[in-house]
Amino acid sequence: MALLSAVLYGHAIAGATENMALSGEVLSVSAETRLLRLKHDGVEGVLAAGETEFVIGKGDSLILKIGTRIRGNVVRMGDALRLETIWPAREFAERVVNNVNRQLHADTQSRDPAPFRPVGEVIPEFALYNQEGNVVLSRSLRGKKVVLNFIYTRCPMPMMCPAATQRMQRLQQKARDKNVKNLQLISITFDPVYDSPGILKTYMIDRGIDESNFMLLSGDPGAIADLLLQFGVAARKDIHSNTYDHTMATLLIDEEGTITFRKDGMKWDENDFLKKL
């Protein structure tokens, strides 16, 4: 099927819209060609339900599986169609995620005007997606030592998010050299609208990140906003540049989910955490 073989309602796709929300089931996917064939529900008045082949990103081509239901945005690229911002659309998983994050938001509101959780408090329950598109529940982290921070993949400042990721990588290697057990590294994105699982996967590959005990998480923007409040991190988006003005904090969470240590600012040292693992 050619890239533009979709049935249209009396329009060429180029004249319809630049960006369309679409959902459907993956019929085939190739990491080599980065092409995805989707049996989709169509877009009313623009694109009839059927099968269409889309160009996708590197990360998406590696994590999407045949038979998986997804949602994303269709963008025209000359004579081709590209599917971007792809998320899992599994009904049961979405229901679990939504229920957990509703409770998170209610908890944040109940703590108003001071939702911040200091050292000594247990982290809140939350549900996000990792770089494989799998749901991660905070309760699944029990029994692990967790080092957690916030970054975003489009951060343009080398001394901010990229440097924080490098420190996490150094901590990962030093902890392995010391034979530290049950360590989990987590970075949550400031930018969940852009940082879909496939984007997170690409970020990890491009930076040579060892994924064995390092996860990047994204998901519902409201849930992440609640976590920023509860973890005492500030972020404000510049809508003109798609960048964030933000503070930075790195937290150590013990096996029972209690925050035992934190370092604020961008110049934390991985050895400060290594000594406490």
PAZAPA-4460 file (N, C-alpha, C; in steps of 0.05 Angstrom, whole numbers, plus 32768, in hexadecimal, padded with zeros to 4 digits):
% residues 277
    n_x    n_y    n_z   ca_x   ca_y   ca_z    c_x    c_y    c_z   seq   type   mol
   8011   7FE8   8000   8000   8000   8000   8012   8019   8000     1      M     A
   800D   802B   7FEE   801D   8043   7FEC   8017   8055   8003     2      A     A
   802A   8068   8008   8027   8079   8020   800E   808A   801F     3      L     A
   8005   8090   8007   7FED   80A1   8005   7FD5   8091   7FFA     4      L     A
   7FD4   8077   8000   7FBF   8067   7FF5   7FA6   8067   8007     5      S     A
   7FA6   8077   801C   7F8E   8079   802D   7F77   8084   801D     6      A     A
   7F5F   807B   8023   7F47   8085   8016   7F3E   809F   8024     7      V     A
   7F3B   80B4   8014   7F34   80CF   801E   7F18   80D6   8016     8      L     A
   7F0C   80E7   8026   7EF1   80F0   8020   7EF2   8108   800D     9      Y     A
   7EF9   8103   7FF5   7EF8   8118   7FE1   7F0E   812D   7FE4    10      G     A
   7F23   8127   7FF3   7F39   813A   7FF7   7F53   812C   7FF2    11      H     A
   7F67   813B   7FEA   7F83   8132   7FEC   7F8C   8137   8008    12      A     A
   7F9C   8126   8014   7FA4   8129   802F   7FB2   8144   8034    13      I     A
   7FC1   814D   801F   7FD0   8166   8022   7FBD   817E   8027    14      A     A
   7FA5   817C   801D   7F92   8192   801F   7F80   818F   8037    15      G     A
   7F83   817A   8047   7F71   8175   805D   7F7A   8182   8077    16      A     A
   7F90   8179   8081   7F9A   8183   809A   7FB7   817C   809E    17      T     A
   7FC5   818A   80AE   7FE1   8185   80B3   7FE6   8171   80C9    18      E     A
   7FD2   816F   80DB   7FD6   815E   80F2   7FBB   8152   80FB    19      N     A
   7FB9   8137   80FB   7FA0   8129   8101   7FA5   8114   8116    20      M     A
   7F93   8114   812A   7F94   80FE   813E   7F89   80E5   8132    21      A     A
   7F96   80CE   8137   7F8E   80B5   812B   7F94   809F   813E    22      L     A
   7F83   808A   813E   7F88   8073   814E   7F83   805A   813E    23      S     A
   7F8F   8043   8146   7F8B   802B   8137   7F9D   8015   8141    24      G     A
   7F9E   7FFE   8132   7FAD   7FE7   813A   7FC5   7FE3   8127    25      E     A
   7FDC   7FDD   8132   7FF4   7FD9   8122   7FF2   7FBF   8113    26      V     A
   7FF5   7FC0   80F9   7FF4   7FA8   80E8   8010   7F9F   80E1    27      L     A
   8023   7FB1   80DE   803F   7FAA   80D9   8050   7FC3   80DF    28      S     A
   8069   7FBD   80E6   807B   7FD3   80ED   8098   7FC9   80E6    29      V     A
   80A8   7FDB   80DB   80C3   7FD4   80D3   80D6   7FE9   80DF    30      S     A
   80E9   7FDF   80EF   80FE   7FF0   80FA   8112   7FF8   80E4    31      A     A
   8114   7FE8   80D0   8127   7FED   80BA   811E   8004   80A8    32      E     A
   8104   8003   80A0   80FA   8018   808E   80EB   802E   809D    33      T     A
   80E5   8029   80B7   80D6   803B   80C8   80BA   8041   80BC    34      R     A
   80AE   802C   80B3   8093   802E   80A8   8080   801E   80BA    35      L     A
   8068   8028   80BE   8054   801C   80CE   803A   801A   80BE    36      L     A
   802E   8002   80BD   8014   7FFE   80B0   7FFF   7FFD   80C6    37      R     A
   7FEB   800E   80C5   7FD8   8011   80DA   7FBC   800D   80CF    38      L     A
   7FAD   7FFC   80DD   7F90   7FF9   80D8   7F83   800D   80EB    39      K     A
   7F78   8022   80E0   7F70   8039   80F0   7F52   803F   80EE    40      H     A
   7F49   8050   8100   7F2D   8058   8102   7F26   806F   80F0    41      D     A
   7F3A   807B   80E3   7F35   8092   80D1   7F31   80AC   80E0    42      G     A
   7F2E   80C1   80D1   7F29   80DC   80DB   7F10   80E6   80CD    43      V     A
   7EFC   80EB   80DC   7EE2   80F2   80D1   7EE4   810A   80BE    44      E     A
   7EDA   8106   80A6   7EDA   811C   8092   7EF4   811F   8083    45      G     A
   7F09   8110   808B   7F23   8114   807E   7F2E   80F9   8074    46      V     A
   7F30   80E5   8086   7F3E   80CC   807F   7F2C   80B5   8087    47      L     A
   7F25   80A5   8073   7F13   808E   8079   7F22   8078   8088    48      A     A
   7F13   806A   8099   7F1E   8053   80A7   7F2A   803F   8093    49      A     A
   7F40   8033   809A   7F4D   8020   8088   7F69   801A   8090    50      G     A
   7F7A   8013   807D   7F96   800D   8082   7FA8   8022   8074    51      E     A
   7FBB   802D   8082   7FCD   8041   8077   7FE9   803C   8081    52      T     A
   7FFD   8042   8071   8019   803F   8078   8024   805A   807F    53      E     A
   8032   805C   8096   803C   8075   80A0   805A   8073   80A5    54      F     A
   8068   8089   80A1   8084   808C   80AB   8083   8091   80C9    55      V     A
   8094   8084   80D8   8096   8088   80F5   80B2   808D   80FD    56      I     A
   80B6   8095   8116   80D0   809B   8121   80E0   8083   8128    57      G     A
   80FA   8086   812D   810B   8070   8134   8102   8061   814D    58      K     A
   80FD   8070   8162   80F4   8064   817B   80DA   8054   8178    59      G     A
   80C7   8060   816B   80AD   8053   8167   80B1   8039   8157    60      D     A
   80C2   8039   8143   80C6   8021   8132   80D2   800A   8142    61      S     A
   80DE   8010   8159   80EB   7FFB   8169   80D8   7FF0   817F    62      L     A
   80C5   8000   8187   80B4   7FF8   819E   8098   7FEF   8197    63      I     A
   808E   7FF7   817F   8073   7FF0   8178   8071   7FD3   8170    64      L     A
   805C   7FC6   8178   8058   7FA9   8172   803F   7FA4   8162    65      K     A
   803F   7F90   8151   8028   7F89   8141   8011   7F81   8155    66      I     A
   7FF9   7F8B   814E   7FE2   7F86   815E   7FDD   7F9A   8174    67      G     A
   7FF0   7FAC   8179   7FEC   7FC1   818D   7FDB   7FD7   8183    68      T     A
   7FC9   7FE0   8194   7FB8   7FF7   818D   7FC6   8011   8196    69      R     A
   7FC7   8025   8185   7FD6   803D   818A   7FC5   8056   8182    70      I     A
   7FCE   806D   818B   7FC4   8086   8182   7FDB   8099   817C    71      R     A
   7FD7   80AB   8169   7FEC   80BD   8162   7FE2   80D4   8151    72      G     A
   7FF4   80E4   8147   7FED   80FA   8136   7FF9   80F7   811A    73      N     A
   7FE9   80FA   8105   7FF2   80F8   80EA   7FFB   8113   80E0    74      V     A
   8013   8114   80D5   801E   812C   80CA   8026   8127   80AD    75      V     A
   801E   813A   809B   8026   8137   807F   8043   8140   807C    76      R     A
   8052   812F   806D   806E   8135   8066   8072   8133   8048    77      M     A
   806C   8148   803A   806D   8146   801C   8059   8132   8013    78      G     A
   8062   811C   8006   8050   8108   7FFB   804C   80F1   800F    79      D     A
   8057   80F3   8027   8056   80DE   803A   8046   80E6   8053    80      A     A
   803C   80D3   8061   802F   80D8   807B   8040   80CD   8091    81      L     A
   8043   80DD   80A6   8053   80D5   80BD   8041   80D3   80D5    82      R     A
   8044   80BE   80E5   8035   80BC   80FE   8048   80C2   8115    83      L     A
   8040   80D7   8125   8051   80E0   813A   8042   80E0   8155    84      E     A
   8050   80E5   816A   8045   80E6   8185   8034   80CE   818A    85      T     A
   8040   80B7   8187   8031   809D   8189   8031   8093   81A6    86      I     A
   8019   808C   81AE   8015   8082   81CA   8005   8067   81C9    87      W     A
   800A   8056   81DC   7FF9   803E   81DE   7FDC   8046   81E2    88      P     A
   7FC9   8036   81D8   7FAD   803C   81DC   7F9F   8022   81E5    89      A     A
   7FAB   8015   81F8   7F9F   7FFC   8203   7F8B   8004   8219    90      R     A
   7F72   7FFC   8215   7F5C   8005   8226   7F61   8000   8243    91      E     A
   7F68   7FE7   824A   7F6C   7FE0   8267   7F82   7FF0   8273    92      F     A
   7F99   7FF2   8265   7FB0   8001   826F   7FA9   801E   8273    93      A     A
   7F9B   802A   8260   7F93   8046   8263   7F81   804A   827A    94      E     A
   7F6F   8037   827F   7F5D   8039   8296   7F6C   8039   82B0    95      R     A
   7F80   8027   82B2   7F90   8025   82CA   7FA0   803F   82CE    96      V     A
   7FAD   8049   82B9   7FBD   8061   82BB   7FAB   8079   82C3    97      V     A
   7F94   807B   82B7   7F82   8092   82BE   7F78   8090   82DB    98      N     A
   7F72   8078   82E4   7F68   8076   8300   7F7E   807D   8314    99      N     A
   7F97   8074   830F   7FAD   807A   8321   7FB2   8098   8321   100      V     A
   7FB3   80A4   830A   7FBA   80C0   8308   7FA3   80D3   8312   101      N     A
   7F8A   80C9   8311   7F75   80D9   831D   7F79   80DA   833C   102      R     A
   7F82   80C4   8347   7F87   80C3   8364   7F9F   80D5   836A   103      Q     A
   7FB3   80D5   8358   7FCA   80E7   835C   7FC1   8104   835D   104      L     A
   7FB0   810C   834A   7FA8   8127   8349   7F97   812F   8362   105      H     A
   7F86   811C   836A   7F76   8121   8383   7F89   8125   839B   106      A     A
   7F9E   8115   839B   7FB1   8117   83B1   7FC0   8132   83B1   107      D     A
   7FC7   813B   8399   7FD5   8155   8396   7FC2   816B   83A0   108      T     A
   7FA9   816A   8398   7F96   817E   83A1   7F91   817E   83BF   109      Q     A
   7F91   8166   83CA   7F8C   8163   83E7   7FA3   816F   83F7   110      S     A
   7FBB   8171   83EB   7FD2   817B   83F9   7FD6   8199   83F5   111      R     A
   7FC5   81A5   83E4   7FC7   81C2   83DF   7FC3   81D2   83F9   112      D     A
   7FD2   81E7   83FD   7FE4   81F5   83EA   8001   81EC   83EB   113      P     A
   8007   81D6   83F8   8023   81CD   83FA   8026   81B0   83F3   114      A     A
   8023   81A9   83D9   8025   818C   83D2   8041   8180   83D3   115      P     A
   8055   8190   83D6   8071   8187   83D5   8076   8171   83EA   116      F     A
   8083   815B   83E1   808A   8145   83F3   80A8   8147   83F9   117      R     A
   80B0   814D   8411   80CC   8150   8418   80D9   8135   841E   118      P     A
   80F3   8135   8423   8101   811D   842B   80F3   8111   8443   119      V     A
   80EF   80F7   8443   80E1   80EA   8459   80C5   80E2   8452   120      G     A
   80B9   80ED   843D   809E   80E5   8434   809F   80D0   841E   121      E     A
   808A   80C1   841C   8087   80AD   8408   807D   80BA   83EE   122      V     A
   8088   80B1   83D7   807F   80BC   83BE   8062   80B6   83B8   123      I     A
   8054   80C6   83A8   8038   80C0   83A1   8036   80AA   838D   124      P     A
   801E   809F   838B   8018   808B   8376   8015   8099   835B   125      E     A
   8021   808E   8346   801E   8099   832B   8021   8083   8317   126      F     A
   8018   8089   82FE   8019   8076   82E8   8022   8085   82CF   127      A     A
   8038   807C   82C3   8043   8089   82AB   804B   8073   8297   128      L     A
   8055   807B   8280   805E   8069   826B   807C   806C   8268   129      Y     A
   808A   8055   8264   80A7   8056   8260   80AE   8057   8242   130      N     A
   80C8   8055   823C   80D1   8057   8220   80CA   803F   820F   131      Q     A
   80BF   802B   821B   80B5   8014   820B   8097   8016   8207   132      E     A
   808A   802A   8212   806D   802D   8210   805E   801C   8225   133      G     A
   806D   8013   8239   8061   8003   824E   8059   8014   8266   134      N     A
   8043   800D   8273   803A   801B   828B   804D   8015   82A2   135      V     A
   8055   802A   82B0   8065   8028   82C9   8055   8034   82E0   136      V     A
   804F   8023   82F3   8041   802C   830C   8056   8031   8321   137      L     A
   8052   8046   8330   8066   804C   8345   8068   8036   8359   138      S     A
   8052   8027   835E   8053   8011   8371   8066   7FFB   8368   139      R     A
   806B   7FF9   834E   807D   7FE5   8344   809A   7FEB   834B   140      S     A
   80A0   8003   8355   80BB   800B   835C   80C2   8002   8378   141      L     A
   80AF   7FF9   8388   80B4   7FF0   83A3   80C8   7FD9   83A2   142      R     A
   80DB   7FD9   83B5   80F0   7FC5   83B5   8108   7FCD   83A6   143      G     A
   8108   7FE6   839A   811E   7FF0   838A   8128   800A   8396   144      K     A
   8141   8010   8393   814C   802A   8399   814A   803B   837F   145      K     A
   813C   8051   8381   8135   8061   8369   8143   807C   836B   146      V     A
   8151   8083   8355   815B   809E   8352   814A   80AB   833B   147      V     A
   813D   80C1   8341   8129   80CC   832F   812E   80EA   832B   148      L     A
   812B   80F2   8312   812D   810F   830B   811A   8115   82F4   149      N     A
   811A   812E   82EB   810A   8137   82D4   811C   8143   82BF   150      F     A
   8116   813C   82A6   8124   8147   828F   810F   814A   8278   151      I     A
   8118   8154   8261   8108   8150   8248   811B   814E   8230   152      Y     A
   8112   8140   821C   8124   8138   8206   812C   8150   81F4   153      T     A
   811C   8165   81F3   8123   817B   81E2   8132   8191   81F0   154      R     A
   813B   818C   8209   814A   81A0   8219   8162   81AA   8209   155      C     A
   8165   81C4   8204   817B   81CF   81F4   8193   81D7   8204   156      P     A
   8192   81D4   821F   81A8   81DE   8230   81B9   81C6   8239   157      M     A
   81D2   81C4   822F   81E3   81AE   8235   81E8   81AA   8253   158      P     A
   81E8   81BF   8262   81EE   81BD   827F   81D5   81B5   828F   159      M     A
   81BE   81B2   8282   81A5   81AC   8291   819E   818E   828C   160      M     A
   818A   8188   827C   8180   816C   8279   8196   815A   826E   161      C     A
   81A4   8161   8259   81B9   814F   824F   81CE   8148   8264   162      P     A
   81D6   815C   8274   81EA   8157   8289   81DE   8145   829F   163      A     A
   81C4   8149   82A5   81B7   8139   82B9   81B6   811C   82B0   164      A     A
   81B1   8117   8296   81B0   80FC   828C   81CC   80EF   828D   165      T     A
   81E0   80FF   8287   81FB   80F4   8288   8203   80EC   82A5   166      Q     A
   81FA   80FC   82B9   81FF   80F5   82D5   81F1   80DC   82DC   167      R     A
   81D8   80D9   82D3   81CA   80C0   82D9   81D8   80A8   82CC   168      M     A
   81E3   80AB   82B5   81F2   8096   82A8   820B   808F   82B8   169      Q     A
   8219   80A4   82C2   8231   809F   82D2   822A   8091   82EC   170      R     A
   8214   8099   82F8   820B   808C   8310   8204   806F   830B   171      L     A
   81F7   806A   82F5   81F0   804F   82ED   8209   803D   82EC   172      Q     A
   821E   8047   82DE   8236   8037   82DB   8245   8034   82F6   173      Q     A
   8247   8049   8306   8255   8047   831F   8246   8035   8332   174      K     A
   822B   8035   8332   821C   8023   8343   8220   8006   833A   175      A     A
   8222   8002   8320   8228   7FE7   8317   8243   7FDE   831F   176      R     A
   8257   7FF0   831E   8272   7FE9   8326   8273   7FE2   8344   177      D     A
   8261   7FEF   8354   8260   7FE9   8371   824E   7FD2   8377   178      K     A
   8242   7FC6   8363   8230   7FB0   8366   8217   7FB7   8377   179      N     A
   820D   7FCF   8372   81F4   7FD8   837F   81DD   7FC9   8373   180      V     A
   81CC   7FBE   8384   81B5   7FAE   837B   819C   7FBE   837B   181      K     A
   8189   7FB6   836A   816E   7FC1   836A   816D   7FDF   8366   182      N     A
   817E   7FEA   8355   817E   8006   834F   816D   800B   8336   183      L     A
   815C   8020   8337   814C   8028   8320   8150   8046   831C   184      Q     A
   8158   804E   8304   815B   806A   82FD   8142   8072   82EC   185      L     A
   8137   808A   82F3   811F   8093   82E5   8122   80B1   82DF   186      I     A
   811C   80B8   82C6   8119   80D4   82BF   80FD   80D8   82B3   187      S     A
   80EF   80EB   82BF   80D3   80F1   82B6   80D5   810B   82A5   188      I     A
   80C7   810B   828E   80C9   8122   827C   80B8   813A   8286   189      T     A
   80C3   8151   8281   80B4   816A   8285   80A0   816E   826E   190      F     A
   80A4   8160   8258   8097   8167   823F   8087   814F   8234   191      D     A
   8072   8146   8243   8064   812E   823B   8054   8130   8221   192      P     A
   804D   8148   8218   803F   814B   81FF   8050   8142   81E8   193      V     A
   806A   8148   81E9   807C   8141   81D3   808A   8126   81D9   194      Y     A
   8092   8122   81F1   80A2   810B   81F8   8092   80F1   81FB   195      D     A
   8089   80E6   81E5   807B   80CD   81E4   808F   80B6   81E9   196      S     A
   8085   809E   81ED   8098   8087   81F1   80AD   8084   81DB   197      P     A
   80A5   8088   81C2   80B8   8085   81AC   80CD   809A   81AC   198      G     A
   80C6   80B3   81B4   80DA   80C8   81B7   80ED   80C2   81CD   199      I     A
   80E3   80B8   81E4   80F4   80B0   81FA   8107   809A   81F2   200      L     A
   80FD   8086   81E2   810E   8070   81D9   8125   807B   81C7   201      K     A
   811E   808D   81B5   8133   8099   81A4   8148   80A7   81B5   202      T     A
   813F   80B6   81C8   8151   80C5   81DA   8165   80B2   81E7   203      Y     A
   815B   809C   81F1   816C   8089   81FF   8180   807C   81EC   204      M     A
   8177   8075   81D4   8189   8069   81C0   819F   807D   81B8   205      I     A
   8196   8095   81B2   81A9   80A9   81A8   81BF   80B0   81BD   206      D     A
   81B8   80AD   81D6   81CB   80B3   81EB   81D9   809B   81F7   207      R     A
   81D4   8084   81EB   81E1   806C   81F5   81DA   8064   8211   208      G     A
   81C1   8069   8219   81B9   8063   8234   81B3   8046   8238   209      I     A
   81BE   803A   824D   81B9   801E   8254   819E   801D   8261   210      D     A
   818B   800F   8254   816F   800E   825D   816A   7FF8   8271   211      E     A
   817E   7FEA   827A   8179   7FD3   828B   816D   7FDB   82A6   212      S     A
   8175   7FF3   82B0   8168   7FFD   82C9   8165   801B   82C8   213      N     A
   815F   8025   82B0   815B   8042   82AC   8142   8045   829A   214      F     A
   812E   8054   82A5   8116   8059   8296   8111   8077   8293   215      M     A
   8107   807E   827B   80FC   8099   8277   80DD   8096   8277   216      L     A
   80D0   80A8   8285   80B3   80A6   8288   80A5   80BF   827D   217      L     A
   808E   80BB   8271   807C   80D0   8267   805F   80C7   826B   218      S     A
   804D   80D8   8264   8031   80D1   8267   801F   80E9   8269   219      G     A
   800A   80E6   827A   7FF6   80FB   827D   8003   8115   8287   220      D     A
   8000   812C   8278   800C   8145   8281   8002   814D   829D   221      P     A
   7FE9   8147   82A3   7FDE   814F   82BE   7FEC   813F   82D4   222      G     A
   7FF1   8126   82CF   7FFF   8115   82E3   801C   811F   82E7   223      A     A
   8029   8127   82D2   8044   8131   82D5   8045   814C   82E3   224      I     A
   8031   815C   82DD   802F   8176   82EC   802B   8171   830A   225      A     A
   801B   815D   8311   8018   8156   832D   8032   814C   8339   226      D     A
   8041   813C   832B   805A   8132   8335   806F   8149   8338   227      L     A
   806F   815B   8326   8081   8172   8329   807B   8181   8343   228      L     A
   8061   8185   8349   805A   8193   8361   8062   8183   837A   229      L     A
   805D   8169   8379   8062   8159   8391   8080   8154   8395   230      Q     A
   808F   8155   837F   80AC   8151   8382   80BB   816B   8383   231      F     A
   80AD   8182   8383   80BA   819C   8387   80CB   81A5   8370   232      G     A
   80C1   81A0   8357   80D0   81A9   833F   80BE   81BC   832F   233      V     A
   80C8   81D2   8326   80B8   81E6   8318   80BF   81E5   82FA   234      A     A
   80AB   81E8   82E9   80AF   81E8   82CC   809B   81FA   82BE   235      A     A
   80A4   820A   82AB   8092   821B   829C   809A   821A   827F   236      R     A
   8086   8214   826D   808C   8211   8251   808B   822B   8242   237      K     A
   809E   8230   8231   809E   8246   821F   8091   823C   8205   238      D     A
   8079   8245   8200   8069   823B   81E9   8075   8243   81CE   239      I     A
   8086   8257   81CE   8092   8260   81B5   80AA   824F   81AC   240      H     A
   80B8   8243   81C0   80D0   8234   81BA   80CE   8217   81C1   241      S     A
   80B7   820F   81CE   80B4   81F3   81D7   80CA   81EB   81EA   242      N     A
   80D5   81FE   81F9   80E8   81F8   820E   80DB   81FD   8229   243      T     A
   80E9   81F4   823E   80DF   81F6   825A   80F4   8205   826B   244      Y     A
   80EA   8219   827A   80F9   8224   8290   80F3   8212   82A8   245      D     A
   8107   8206   82B4   8101   81F3   82C9   8117   81F2   82DE   246      H     A
   810F   81EA   82F6   8123   81E4   830A   812B   81C7   8307   247      T     A
   813E   81BE   8317   8146   81A2   8315   8149   8197   8332   248      M     A
   8142   817E   8335   8145   8170   834E   8149   8152   8348   249      A     A
   8159   8145   8358   815E   8129   8355   8158   811C   8370   250      T     A
   8148   8107   8370   813F   80FB   8389   8148   80DE   838C   251      L     A
   814E   80D6   83A4   8153   80BA   83AA   813B   80AF   83BA   252      L     A
   8130   8099   83B1   8118   808D   83BD   811F   8071   83C5   253      I     A
   8119   8069   83DE   8121   804F   83E7   810D   8039   83E0   254      D     A
   8112   8021   83E9   8102   800A   83E1   80E5   800B   83EA   255      E     A
   80E0   801C   83FE   80C4   801F   8408   80B6   8037   83FB   256      E     A
   80C4   8044   83E8   80B8   805B   83DB   80BC   8075   83E9   257      G     A
   80CD   8076   83FD   80D2   808F   840C   80E9   809F   8400   258      T     A
   80E5   80B9   83FE   80FA   80CB   83F4   810F   80CE   840A   259      I     A
   8127   80C5   8405   813B   80C5   841A   8151   80DA   8416   260      T     A
   8152   80E5   83FD   8167   80F9   83F7   8160   8107   83DE   261      F     A
   8167   8121   83DC   8163   8130   83C3   8179   8145   83C0   262      R     A
   817F   814B   83A7   8191   8160   83A0   8183   8173   838C   263      K     A
   8181   818C   8393   8174   819F   8381   818A   81AD   8371   264      D     A
   8182   81B5   8358   8194   81C3   8347   81A0   81B1   8332   265      G     A
   81B0   81BD   8320   81BA   81AE   8308   81D6   81A4   830C   266      M     A
   81E2   81A9   8323   81FE   81A2   8327   8202   818C   833B   267      K     A
   81EE   817A   833E   81F1   8164   8350   8207   8151   8347   268      W     A
   8212   8142   835A   8228   8130   8354   821D   8113   8358   269      D     A
   8222   8102   8345   8218   80E6   8347   8224   80D8   835F   270      E     A
   823C   80E1   8368   8248   80D4   837F   8239   80D9   8399   271      N     A
   822A   80EF   839A   8219   80F4   83B2   8204   80DF   83B5   272      D     A
   81FA   80D5   839E   81E5   80C0   839F   81F2   80A5   83A2   273      F     A
   8209   80A1   8395   8217   8087   8397   821D   8080   83B4   274      L     A
   8224   8093   83C4   822B   808E   83E0   8213   8085   83F0   275      K     A
   81FB   808C   83E6   81E3   8085   83F6   81D4   806D   83EB   276      K     A
   81DF   8060   83D6   81D2   8049   83CB   81DA   802F   83DA   277      L     A
***
